[in-house]
Amino acid sequence: MKASLKANLLKHFIAKKEEGGFTLIELLVVIIIIGILAAIALPSFLNQANKARQSEAKTYVGSMNRGQQAYRLENPTFAPGFVELAIGIPSNTTYYNYTIGASGPFGATAFADRVDTALKSYVGAAQLNSGSATTEATTIALICESTQANVPAAAGALTNFSTTASQSATTCTTGTWKKL
């Protein structure tokens, strides 16, 4: 290559660098990289947001269970509603509807039914277990979580639950519900 051609080529490259811009190819590569990173991160972010929303329901159902246990210590039956529990939990939030289900002298249920179909539902139970001749009766609390999203909260989530008789083995229905 001739020296003058080399000098002109080097001048051209130097002049291009002095202009200080990015080429279209460089910009496209950066945009593609950002798109790939966003496609990887977005599902993970959305999953974490749903977990945070579900933690609200777990906390509220646990509070309803503890409130039922405290109410039962002072009364002959479990509380029939939110007013009697007086625990300050709203019956409806942005993502869940909360209800007190069946209640009686031996047990009560609490439901956190999802509003958003991407969330799981929760069912809680406070059950009075009668003691034997040597032990006193105790209350046992249980929270069941649906194994999949978009499953309505229902009394069918509990096995061996009764509000009128003492049960010793209330559990979550296997298959669609799991114990927390």
N, C-alpha and C positions, 0 to 999 in steps of 0.2 A: 504494500500500500504506500502511496506517495505521502511524503511528510506533510504536504499542504492539505491533503484529504484528511489525514489523521488530526491535524490541528483544527480543521473546520468541524469535524465530528465532535471533538472534545469541546470546542466552543459551543456547539449546539446543545450538548448535554449540560454544560455549565449554565448556559442561559436558561434552559428548561428548569433546572433546580432553583435558580434565582427567582423565577416566577412564583414559586411557593404554593402551588396548588396540587390537588390529588387528581389522578386520572380516573376516568369513569370505571375502569376495571378495578382499581383499588377500592373505590367506594362500593361497588357491587359485592366484592369479596367480604368487606366488613359487614354489609347489610345481611348477607347470607349467613355469616357466622353468628350474628346477633339473633337472627331468626331461628337457627338451629338450637342455640342456647335457650331461647324462650320456649320453644316446643318441648324441650326436655324439662324445664323448670315449672311450667304452668300446671301440669297435672299434679305434681307434687305439692305445689302451693294450694291448689283447690282442695286436695285431700286434707291438708293441715287445717284449712279453714273449716271443713266439715267436722273434723275432730274437735276443734274448739267449740263449735256449736253444740256438739253432742255432750261435751263436758258440762255444759249448762244443765242439760236434762239429767245427767247422772247426779249432779250436785243437788238439784231440786228434789228429785225422787228420794235421795238419801235424807234430805232435810224433812221431807214428808214422813218417811219411816221413823226417824228419830222423834219427830213431833208426835206421831201416833203412840210411840212407846211412852213418852212423857205424859201424854194425855191419859193413857190407860192406867198409869200409876195412881192418878188422882180420881179416876172415874170408873164405874163398873163396865163401861164399854169403850170401844175405840171411837174416835171422832168421826161424825158422818160427813163433815165438810171443812172447807178452808176457814170459815168463820170461827168454828170451834177450835181448830188447831192454832189459830192466831200466830202463824209463823212468818207472815209477810211475803209469801210467794204469790206472784200474780198467776191467775188462772190461764192467761194467754200471753205469749211472747211472740216475737217475730218468727221464730222457728218451731215452737212447740205449743201444744195445748195441754194443760195439766188438769187432771180431775182426781177426785177421791172416789174410788169405786165402792164396792160393797164394804160395809163395816158392821160390826156386831161385837158381842162380848168376847169373842175369841180371835178376832182378826180384822184386818182392813187392808184394802189394796189402794195403790196409787199408780196413776197412769201418766206417762209423758208421750203423747202421740205427736208424731212429726207433722209439720205443715209442709215442709219442703220434701219432695219425694227422694232426694239424694241422702236423706238422713235416716238413722236407725231410731226405732222406738224403744222405750223402757217401761218396765212394769215393776213396781215395788210391792212388797207385802210385809206387814208386821203381824206376827202370829203369836198367840199365847200358847205356850207349851206347858201343860200341867205337870206338876212335879209328882214324884213318887211319894211313898210314905215318909221318906227321909229328906226329900228336897222340896223346895218351894217352886211355884210356877215362875217361869221366866218368859220374856218376850224375845222373839227372834226376828230379825229383819233380813230381808232378801231383796236383791235387785237383779232383774233379768234383762238382758239386752238382746234385741233381735239380731240374728246372725247376718241378715241382709238388710239393705236399705229398702224403704217404701213398704214396710210391714206394719200394719196398724197395731197399736197397743190394745190388748184385749185380755180379759180374764183367762182365756185359754192358754196364756203363757205360763200359768201356774198349775202344778200338779199337786194333788192332795191338800188343797187350801180350803178352809171352811171358816165362816164367820160365826158359826153356831156351835161348833164342837172342837175340842182340842185335837190338833194334829201334831204328829211328831216328825213328819218328814216332808214338809212342803218344799218342792223343788221347781226348777224351771222345766218346761216341757222341752224334751230333746228334739232336735231337728232344726226348728226355726228360732229357738231361744237358747241363750247360754247364761250361766250364773256369773255375776261379777264379784 
